[in-house]
Amino acid sequence: MDLYDPLILEYQKNDTHFGKRPEAGNHLQAYNPVCGDSFDLYFDLEGGRMKDVRFSGYGCAVSRASTAILVEMMEGEKVEELSQIVAHYLQFVESGKDGDIPSKWIPFRKAGQYPGRMKCATLAWHELHNFFTKRQ
Amino acid sequence: MAFREEIAVRSENRFDLESIRADFPILDRMVRGNPLVYLDNGASSQKPLQVIEAITEYYLGTHANVHRGVHTLSQEATDAFERARRTSQSFLNAGSAEEVIFTSGTTEAINLVANSFGLRFLGEGDEVLISGMEHHANIVPWQMICARTGATLNIIPVEDDGTISLEKYASLLTERTRIVSVVHVSNTLGTINPVGQMIRMAHERGIPVLLDGAQAVPHMKIDVRALDADFYVTSGHKMLGPTGTGLLYGKMEWLHKMEPYQGGGEMIERVTFEKTTYAPPPFKFEAGTPNIAGFIGLEAAMQYIQRIGYDAMRMQEEKILQYATERLSGIKGVRLIGTAPEKVSVISFIVDGAHPFDVGTILDQQGIAVRTGHHCTQPLMDRYCIPGTVRASFAFYNTIEEAEKLATSLERAISMLVA
């Protein structure tokens, strides 16, 4: 049961950036048809940085916590750097490629060891990764 | 003593849970350091040795392609395959073996009827009636055929307790209704629908009825003639048989009128480049080499069920259902979804403040296999305004102790997730 690390259980309740911002310049929807988990990401881009990031939606403890941690990381971050961070996180969770990683990421890597749970740890991250890929 | 009671008593005497469980070696395995508690029978049942051995023996000693062969093996394979059809006929109490079509499963069987019946009998302004508790397999094929033919898909609403109101059903049977296609037993709620009465009401208006029996056949004796169903479809793998096997019963009068579903070998009478004539049912609907070993395995599954007896199976399942229902509904924060008075041994529930996937993962850590999510019934989830449920579905080889393990493990999951 070590998937449910205290950090995941804590972050699933973290609502620092929780809320809708329909007026935001960018709105992404992350949806997993297998389980129905669905998160919306709202943010503006100003001077190459992420600003006023919010998320709303519904999902399991792992997907909610992974989204909350992403959003926390997004706020105020430079787009170019964030793009690399997101790619690094996905490589870390999906393929175990580590290097210098924030300790907060570690519990999410365990999701890959549980049947059907990998996507929970990467749902919103993939959506943002797609956003960056399309911008290039 | 009434005949049914007599059977029940006889069956009870024969029901030896220990020896039944010994027929299913997989039940002895460990999962994540705990003995497996398999409560995902609604998705697929486990297979007894008798089924596995029938398939193995067939491949070891009999296999060849069926029909049209002049060599011994081909004849033996054909005989075994067609014997499986006759066993299926008597299993469903169909009038003739030719009314039993072998498919890959319930999904293919419904697609077959939706296409072959739909293209022949549906047109602009016609109506197809299904219920709000259908599996996607009994929604999407009809949506597709309605889009092609201009027909409309109408929905019988589901009541709060997971039942269908016959009054509302009656009001949806119109002059334009061309077919009713409803689930016999709901995979998500466990509800046993009043299908006998629904068929009578449709027939009073001359409307044929298809029953999706995927979740019924594992639990109860099906008599297609007593039901007077026009079509009855089911899957083999939910009733101890192999995956990739399904049965479509259709009344001969309909099968004659319907177009073939797929073209190819087996389904023809005479082929020229100008014109092809089709074989009579059931072969008209069975293009290509069938899943021969699968149906031989399915025959062994049906024989196994007949030997144990549905009455004895049901009695064990009822005991577990009653125990688990009382136990789970007593746990704080647990809400059962589907509380119809007539149910099979399926319990769907949600936990306040905990997502079904998290509950499912924590149960898996304790060796308990349940299903989580929308169970391919998204419109039903929307009806209850929930994203999904946790579903425990019990088979006759499950035990009260396993139901208790589910309850105690669930309590543990709740204490972890809902602080």
Interface residues (C-beta under 8 A of the other chain):
Chain A: M1 L3 Y4 L9 V34 C35 G36 D37 Y58 G59 C60 A61 V62 R64 Y114 P115 G116 R117 C120
Chain B: A354 H355 P356 F357 D358 T361 I362 D364 Q365 T372 G373 H374 Q378 M381 P387 G388 M416 L417 A419
